[in-house]
C-alpha cells in the first residue's frame, strides 16, 4: 500500500458489512512501481544475466546484494501479469539509470512456485512491488482461504475509513506446485517411460536425501500428452511416473516420435489442479 503523505494504517476485514476485525497494521508505505519495458520469460532455477528489469519506482532506493543475500531472501520484487498472476523475482544488481528509474539485473526468476507467471511474461506498465518489511500478510487461516471478505483501510488521524473492497485469497498458497525434472526414456518394448519429481511447500528444504513430505492427503498427478498444443491423451496416476505404451503412441501419433511434449501437474484436495509443468522430451 502507498499514499503520500503517508499515515500508518489499520487493515480490517469482515465477511459482511459490519463487525470489521483488525488484520494487520502497516507502519510504512510499500515501494510500488511500474515496468518501463517488457520483461519476457527467462531462465528458471538459476541466475539470469541475460534479462533485466527496467523499473520506474515511486520513491526510495534499491541496492546491490551478494548472491548469498539474495538466495537468503533479500531483494525480492513481485511483478503482475496480464492475467493477474504475480511472479516473485530476486535480483542481484540495482542501478539507478535516471531519476527514479532502476535497472535490476542478475535475476532469480519464478520464485515461490511462480514460474507460470514467468512464462506468461510482463508487458511495460505492469505493476511491481518491492517485498520488504513494509509488505505484510493478511494471515488468512485455512478456513478463510477462498472466502470473500470486505476489506477496509483506516489511516491514523483520518476522518473516515476507505470504501470496502471485496477480496478473496489464500488459494494460491494451497495450490500444488509444478513438478520438476521431467524425463523420458524409450523402453525395449517400444513404450516410453515418463518420470518427474514432485515439490512441496512445507518442510521441503532439507538436504538429508529423504523424500519430502506430501502437502496433500494423497499423491496423484494428471499427465497429458500433447500434439501441437492439443491434448491427445490424458492419464491420472498415483505416482511420479507413467509408462506410455507403444500401442497408445501409435494411436495418438501414427508412429513412434523422437520427441514428445508432455504436461504434468499434481492434483490436490483444496485446489484440484496444481500448477502445470510442460516440456518437450527426447525419447
N, C-alpha and C positions, 0 to 999 in steps of 0.2 A: 504494500500500500504506500502511496505517495501523496503528499499535499504540501503546498507552500503558501503561507508559513505553516510549519509542522506543529501539531499538538499531539501528545500521546493519546491513543485511542483505545477504547474497550470494544472488542468484537463479541457480540452476543447472538444467540440463536434460539429459535422456537419452532416447534412443528406447526404452530398456528399463528395467530396474530397478536397474542399476548403471552405473558409469562416468559419473557426472554431471560435466558440464563447466560451468565458470562462464560465465554470460551477462552479468550486469550487477550492479554494487554500488549499493545505494540508501542514500545518506547521510542523507536527510531523509524524513520522513513526508509522504505526499500529503494535501492538503486535500480531504476527501471529505464530501459532504453528501447531503441528500435534498430534493426539491422539496416545498415546503409547500402548493402549489396547482397545479392543472393548467396545463400550457403547451401550447396548441394550435398548429396551423400558423400561419405568419406570412409576412411579405414576404421574398422571396429576391432577392439581388443588390443590396440597398440597406439602409441602416439602418432598423430597425423601431422606431418610437417609440410604437406602439400597444399592444404587449405588453411584459410584464416577467416576469422570473424571480423567484419567491419561494423563497428557498433557506435551509434550516437547515444551517449549516456546523458541522462537528465541532470545529474550532479555527481560530485565525488570523483575519486580517482581509483585506479587499479594498479597492481604491482606484479612484477615477475616473481615466480616462485620456483623452488627446486623441484626436481622430479619426485623426490620422496614426499615433499609437502603436498604436491598435487595428488599423488597416489593416496595420501593420508586424508584427503578431503578438502584441501584448500582450493581456492579459485574455481568455484562452481558457478555455472550460469545455466538457466533454463530458458529455452527458446521455443516459442509456439510454432505450430504448423498450420496450414490452411484448414485442416480437418479438426483442429482443436487439441491435438496431442501436444505434449511437451517433451523435448529432448533435453536431457541433462548432459552438459559438456564440461569437462575440465580443461584448463588452459595453463600452459607454462609461461608464455611471454605476453606482456601487456605493454603496448607502446602508444602514446598519445601522438597521433599524426597531424592533428589540427585541434583547435579548441573544442573540447567535449567529444571528439571523435577518437576512437580507440581501435587499434588493430591487435587482435588476440591470436596468437599462434601456438604451435605445439599442442594441438587439440587432442583430447581424450574423449572420443565420441560414444554416444549411446549408453551412458552410464545408468545404473539403476533399472536395467531392463527396458530402456527407452530406444532400443535400436530400430524399432518400427517407425518411430518419429524421425530418426536419422535418415532412413531410406526414403521417406516422403519428401524431405528437404524443406528449406525455409526461404521464401522469397524476400526480397528487400521490403522493409516495412514491418516485418514480423516483430512482435513484442518479445523482449528479453528481460529477465530479472536475475540480478546477482543473488545467489543463495548464500547469504551470510546470516549473522545473528539477528538482523532486522526482520527476516522472514521466519514466521513461527507457524507451527501446525495447528489446525483446529482440534486435533486429538479426538477424532471420531472413534467411538467404540465399534466393535464388530457388529453389534446390533444396529448401530446407526448407519453403517455403510449402505449406500444406495437409497436411503430415505431422503425425502425432500424436507428442507428446513428453510425458514426465513431468517436472513442474516441482517443485523443492523450494526452500525458503527457509531459510537458515541465519542466525540472528541472532548477532551478535558476542557471545561470552561465554555464550550459551545452552547448556544441557546436551545438547540434541538438536535434530535438524532437524525440519522440518514433515513431515506426511504428503504423499506425492506427489500432485499434481493433474494429471490428463490435460488437455492443451491442444493445439489445432491452430489456427494462424492464418496471417496473411500473404496470404490470397487476396483480401481486400477491396482491398488495395493494387494488385492485378493485375486488378481488375475495370474494364472500360471505363467512363468517366464518361458521364453522361447528356448527350446533345446539347442545344444551346440555340438560341434564335431560330427556333423552328418557325414556318413561314409557309405560307400557301395563296393561290393566285391562280387564278381561273377563266379558262380559255382560250377563245379564239374558237370552237373546235370543241365546246365544252361540257365538256371534261375539266377536271380540277383539277391544278395543278402544286404539289406539296408540296416544301419545301426546309427545310434545317436546317444548323447549323454544329456540327462535332464539337469535342470538347475533348481535352486530353491531360494527363498527369500530369508529363511531363518536358519541360523546355525550352519551356514553353508561355506564358511571361510576357513575351515580347518585344513591343515596340511598333513593329517595323520595317514591318509591313504584309504580311509574307510568311506563307504557310500554315505552321502549326506542324507539327513532325514527328509522324508516326504513332507511337503506343505499340505498335501491333501490326504483325506482318509483312505484313498485308493490310488493306484497307479494305472493310468490309461492314456492313450495317445490316439490321435487321428492322423493317419498317413495318407496323403493324396499324391497320385501320380499325374503329372501334367504333360500336356502336349500342346505347345504353342500358347500356354496360358490357360488352356481349358483343362478341367479335371476329367480324366478318363477313367480313373478308378479311385475309390475311397475305402480305406480299411481302418478299423479300430482294433487296437492291440493292447494287451495288458502289460507289455514290457517294452524296453527301449530298442526294439529290433523287429524286423519282419523279413521273411523270405518271399520274394516276388517270383512265383513260378514261371518257367519259360512259356507254358501254355497261356497264362494270363497276359504275358508280354506280347505274345503273338496275336492274341485277340485285340489288344489295345493298339498295337503299332504295326502289325502285319509281319514283323520280323524282329530279331534282336537288335537293339540300338546300342551304339558305342557310348552314348551319354544319355542320361535320363534326369529330368528335373523333378524333384520331389518337394512337397511342402509338408511339414510335420509340426504338430502342436500338442502340448499336454492338455488334457481335459481336467476340469476342476469341479468342485461342488458348488461354491458360491458363484463362480463365473465359469460357465461350461467350457467355452472356447478360449484357450490360452493364446498368448502371442505367438504367431507362426514364425518358423524358420524355413527359408526356401533356398535350395542350392541345386545347381546342375552338376551331376556327379558322373565321372567317367567310370564305365563298367568294365 
